[in-house]
Amino acid sequence: MPPVVTSNATIMCVHGGQVTLIPKQTQVMIQGGAVLCEPDLVGAPIVGCAQPPSPGTKPCTTVVSTLPGSTSLKVLVAGRPAYVATLQGITDGVPPGTLIVANPGQTSVQA
């Protein structure tokens, strides 16, 4: 069972850019970080993507979507499924980048 992802997490694009985490809820906290729920990451800004801009490429600047299997089937916060450390997503980079959870922000709660 993977850990639940909180606002203390480190989520990056495949090129090393860091996703800015802005939780939409602050009622449910784990180890000082708000639990991130679907669709909190959609539209989140990405800073520091190393994909060089060129006529055929563009750095990642925003999370476009998260993929099925990115959330818990058991943990809901205000009726929304919580993201888990196995989450996957797509960015607006060209070609589209993917997301990596480098650190879920906590390890005590798994879903």
FENFEN-V851048 format. One record per residue. N is the residue number from 1. RES is the residue in one letter. SS is DSSP state (hx for helix, st for strand, lp for the rest). PSI is psi in whole degrees, 0 to 359 (* if undefined). Layout:
n:N res:RES ss:SS psi:PSI
n:N res:RES ss:SS psi:PSI
This chain:
n:1 res:M ss:lp psi:126
n:2 res:P ss:lp psi:154
n:3 res:P ss:st psi:150
n:4 res:V ss:st psi:143
n:5 res:V ss:lp psi:135
n:6 res:T ss:st psi:177
n:7 res:S ss:lp psi:352
n:8 res:N ss:lp psi:1
n:9 res:A ss:lp psi:163
n:10 res:T ss:st psi:110
n:11 res:I ss:st psi:130
n:12 res:M ss:st psi:157
n:13 res:C ss:st psi:165
n:14 res:V ss:lp psi:342
n:15 res:H ss:lp psi:4
n:16 res:G ss:lp psi:2
n:17 res:G ss:lp psi:144
n:18 res:Q ss:st psi:132
n:19 res:V ss:st psi:130
n:20 res:T ss:lp psi:118
n:21 res:L ss:lp psi:119
n:22 res:I ss:lp psi:97
n:23 res:P ss:lp psi:143
n:24 res:K ss:lp psi:348
n:25 res:Q ss:lp psi:149
n:26 res:T ss:lp psi:16
n:27 res:Q ss:lp psi:322
n:28 res:V ss:lp psi:115
n:29 res:M ss:st psi:148
n:30 res:I ss:st psi:123
n:31 res:Q ss:lp psi:42
n:32 res:G ss:lp psi:359
n:33 res:G ss:st psi:139
n:34 res:A ss:st psi:137
n:35 res:V ss:st psi:131
n:36 res:L ss:lp psi:133
n:37 res:C ss:st psi:160
n:38 res:E ss:lp psi:131
n:39 res:P ss:lp psi:41
n:40 res:D ss:lp psi:327
n:41 res:L ss:lp psi:338
n:42 res:V ss:lp psi:122
n:43 res:G ss:lp psi:357
n:44 res:A ss:lp psi:137
n:45 res:P ss:st psi:151
n:46 res:I ss:st psi:129
n:47 res:V ss:st psi:142
n:48 res:G ss:lp psi:19
n:49 res:C ss:lp psi:132
n:50 res:A ss:lp psi:3
n:51 res:Q ss:lp psi:117
n:52 res:P ss:lp psi:138
n:53 res:P ss:lp psi:138
n:54 res:S ss:st psi:179
n:55 res:P ss:lp psi:334
n:56 res:G ss:lp psi:1
n:57 res:T ss:st psi:159
n:58 res:K ss:st psi:136
n:59 res:P ss:lp psi:155
n:60 res:C ss:lp psi:130
n:61 res:T ss:lp psi:344
n:62 res:T ss:st psi:147
n:63 res:V ss:st psi:125
n:64 res:V ss:st psi:317
n:65 res:S ss:st psi:162
n:66 res:T ss:st psi:154
n:67 res:L ss:lp psi:157
n:68 res:P ss:lp psi:142
n:69 res:G ss:lp psi:1
n:70 res:S ss:lp psi:351
n:71 res:T ss:st psi:163
n:72 res:S ss:st psi:143
n:73 res:L ss:st psi:350
n:74 res:K ss:st psi:329
n:75 res:V ss:st psi:119
n:76 res:L ss:st psi:142
n:77 res:V ss:st psi:116
n:78 res:A ss:lp psi:37
n:79 res:G ss:lp psi:0
n:80 res:R ss:st psi:138
n:81 res:P ss:st psi:139
n:82 res:A ss:st psi:142
n:83 res:Y ss:st psi:148
n:84 res:V ss:st psi:166
n:85 res:A ss:lp psi:346
n:86 res:T ss:lp psi:9
n:87 res:L ss:lp psi:147
n:88 res:Q ss:lp psi:149
n:89 res:G ss:st psi:175
n:90 res:I ss:st psi:141
n:91 res:T ss:st psi:175
n:92 res:D ss:lp psi:8
n:93 res:G ss:lp psi:161
n:94 res:V ss:st psi:115
n:95 res:P ss:lp psi:161
n:96 res:P ss:lp psi:136
n:97 res:G ss:lp psi:171
n:98 res:T ss:st psi:166
n:99 res:L ss:st psi:150
n:100 res:I ss:st psi:132
n:101 res:V ss:st psi:105
n:102 res:A ss:st psi:328
n:103 res:N ss:st psi:125
n:104 res:P ss:lp psi:351
n:105 res:G ss:lp psi:347
n:106 res:Q ss:lp psi:161
n:107 res:T ss:lp psi:1
n:108 res:S ss:lp psi:335
n:109 res:V ss:lp psi:122
n:110 res:Q ss:st psi:152
n:111 res:A ss:lp psi:*
